[in-house]
Amino acid sequence: MGGDEFVILASGCNREKADLFAKRILNTLTSPIMIHDEELYISTSIGIYVSNGEDNRQSPELMIKLADDALYIAKNNGKNRYEFSNDYQ
């Protein structure tokens, strides 16, 4: 989406599966990376929008915006975390 943001679309992913998926991503990306005998760390923030099953009336742009809003909540709450969007319109 941007210089340091990307989108993952996971078809058929409910809240519980999204929770496990986000935890796996965080565990992987926040583990130290060795480069030239130096440990480097990456911070990661994730925003998640889970469809309520009736999203065929919503645009993909709106669903991405809702996930992006949750991403900024995660960033503001300390990074290395994920937040779910609570917006089901």
C-alpha positions in Angstrom: 0.0 0.0 0.0 2.8 2.4 0.9 6.5 2.4 1.4 6.3 0.2 4.5 2.7 -1.1 4.4 1.1 -4.0 2.7 -2.2 -5.8 2.5 -3.0 -9.5 3.0 -6.5 -10.7 1.9 -7.4 -14.0 3.6 -10.6 -15.5 2.1 -12.7 -17.4 4.6 -10.7 -16.1 7.6 -12.8 -15.6 10.7 -11.7 -13.6 13.8 -10.1 -16.6 15.5 -8.1 -17.5 12.4 -7.1 -13.9 11.8 -5.9 -13.7 15.5 -3.7 -16.8 15.0 -2.4 -15.5 11.7 -1.5 -12.1 13.1 0.3 -13.7 16.1 2.4 -15.8 13.7 3.3 -12.8 11.6 4.3 -10.8 14.7 6.4 -13.7 16.1 8.2 -14.0 12.8 8.8 -10.3 12.1 9.8 -9.3 15.6 12.4 -12.0 16.0 15.9 -10.6 15.7 17.6 -10.6 12.3 21.4 -11.2 12.1 23.3 -9.0 9.6 27.1 -8.9 9.8 27.1 -10.3 13.3 24.7 -7.6 14.5 21.1 -8.2 15.7 18.5 -6.0 14.1 14.9 -5.7 15.1 11.8 -4.7 13.1 8.7 -3.3 14.7 5.4 -4.4 13.3 1.9 -3.1 13.6 -1.1 -4.9 12.1 -4.6 -3.7 11.5 -7.3 -6.3 10.8 -10.7 -6.1 9.3 -12.8 -9.3 9.5 -15.8 -9.5 7.3 -19.1 -10.0 9.0 -20.4 -12.0 6.1 -22.5 -9.2 4.6 -19.6 -7.1 3.1 -20.7 -7.6 -0.4 -22.4 -4.3 -0.1 -19.2 -2.6 1.0 -16.4 -1.6 -1.4 -13.0 -3.1 -1.1 -11.7 0.4 -0.5 -13.9 0.8 2.6 -12.7 -2.6 4.0 -9.1 -1.6 3.4 -9.7 1.8 5.1 -11.2 0.0 8.2 -8.1 -2.2 8.4 -5.9 0.8 8.0 -7.7 2.6 10.8 -7.1 -0.4 13.0 -3.4 -0.3 11.9 -3.0 3.3 13.2 -4.7 2.3 16.5 -2.1 -0.5 16.8 0.8 2.0 16.0 -0.5 4.5 18.6 -0.8 1.8 21.2 2.8 0.9 21.2 3.7 -1.1 18.0 4.5 -4.8 17.8 0.9 -5.5 18.2 -2.3 -5.9 16.2 -5.8 -4.4 16.5 -9.1 -5.4 15.0 -11.4 -3.0 13.4 -14.6 -2.8 15.4 -16.6 -1.2 12.5 -19.2 -3.4 11.0 -21.4 -1.2 8.8 
